[in-house]
């Protein structure tokens, strides 16, 4: 089918009602619900830890979501921009500050927002305003194509999104289809969200910023449905870490989209896997849950003692990003001294294991 022969896309999520899920997807969604309960209980007990994790995740999210689009600066500048300690110094930093502000809007106002065109356009305006784009908060005025470049530098059109002329109507249809499916008690919202995000990406309604807006909308819909691990473990960083898998799944599930013959399953699985990774990483932060007050020392000790394989200082730092390297080193030294753990290897390859 040629580009000029396309019919309007039909947004229909009724297929999610049948409840027939592949075993792998059923298992992972069950695990997410289980981990969510644990996270909710811990949030009440360890308020300070969650506050620290949220601050760290904001920085990681702003960095990763922009990095996916090739917008980069130093880690030091990311910290300064996200924490509001410095104004943007160049165009890339203006883009980074825009994501900071849009992410803050989702974090603070998600209860009052929804997957409505007015909110989507407002998020885009926030994202693009600092950089001074005239098209901030407006749908594209010209057709755009998604281009990919191979290792030899040759480019090809990977996908033809919805035309500029049809974008307002298709965005309206997408909004209405989501609102209808959202209110259907027979549809699992955790499976609905990736379908809606895929359709948004296939419309590609903006001249620029579609990928970043899709990640903000993912967080918005997850938060509204009670899945907020992405606030404490960067959802965007998990996507960036799995970028190859993410784009491969997007490619598979967008094939046939204009002919209404697309198969959402690959993108659903990748999206749900990313959500699961956030919850799993959050679970790792809480190796100790026996008391209402948990010290950083106790968390380092439990991380080492509960590890089934030798673990390095770097591994512990990744699991406990709010704990300084100095604290980790001091705790490990004390544990070695008392005989609770022993060293394996030497130099940079040093790891620690329970005695």
Steps between C-alpha positions, in 0.01 A plus 500: 500500500640839396506805726219668309280191532493496882169500682449661838632282778242328718580522871339195655625343823215253544742213424638549852172378647549133418748458785707246306863590567819314412639318802809723515292817501261360760789411730669837474179698560430285806850575629446873446182498708679310777797738500264798496343388827845473660595845371181656635561352845862612505411851390314551826791366707800652324390851402853644507640226278225550240561876507870444424422247227257742334762775490752261342248362250409852380859563400530159332169549316589843364841376393381175339193633317707770333794265440272270299443796265872586482470799734786476748708699746722410795362330811602803702293732280203261511507517881520879497218540248264249660555640847441853374845621599593625155329645194553319167818612326425378146230352279548141618470609861180691414357174365610321818340768719179462299480132585575580863198732512269264311598210726434716806154578363422128470634429850304777670179515294436151361181463704352801322629402156383235255566369152318797348619716215499810721738337748719349228535836324576672831774247579651561157491875560683458832755268336576740214448849645842553660671421169278762337338284232212674320321166463494428875160364598383464138448200276727468197423716199692284253524125444793334673672166448694288747846452355758246609865477405694175467863440599623606156321835527221419254160633596157357440145583600409263782142620538262752344298651787153650466487799266491849650152554354361189671684540832238704692224255409707191581610649832136560585412141408792370707391705801139379477604137449726513806236661721250234395741213565615654828146480633457138393540281812586199281816661362826479693638856511857377519453345154299791361769762568764363258238466226409867534865606511574299184210668320620841616846428359354383169302823466818695593291813549778752561775643285748413777491349849277199427727248673540712813126570516428127461714427806330775701159365398610149599582627849177699518282199419701266723474741794127550448454124518707457815827382344746760625830309515624726218500789745768329711683288241539689175264357238687693231834357609361147470384579144842645417671189637274281281490740205573235238221275625265797531542615139484145369166447678374835374591401145323163526182642649476796261515279189159507334379789716359701210314193376361431852679164504763579765581257781552679832645197681872573450470856628275395788757244611790748477305771685390264776854365531623857553238561771599171664868603491411819690316306769774239523767766540288676764464170685880463510528829688321345797689190604413586862134545594489368855491837676331831437837674492772373270849648492724522196745271679229235548399523135860451382544205738177337384583555133826307537362228727194439280700482177524146365817582308811708582418869476727800434494851646378625163214247505395617845518863388266426212252323727524776765566820301414722797784348709844658449801300388674599824221352710494180293878459534488561876221248555673236287825553689324450833322188374827349381658582835223324695510199269143544372628510141824430316671649199518320167751620243722806519528856375216621281372145479445474875163361601344404832311189604335377817718272713 
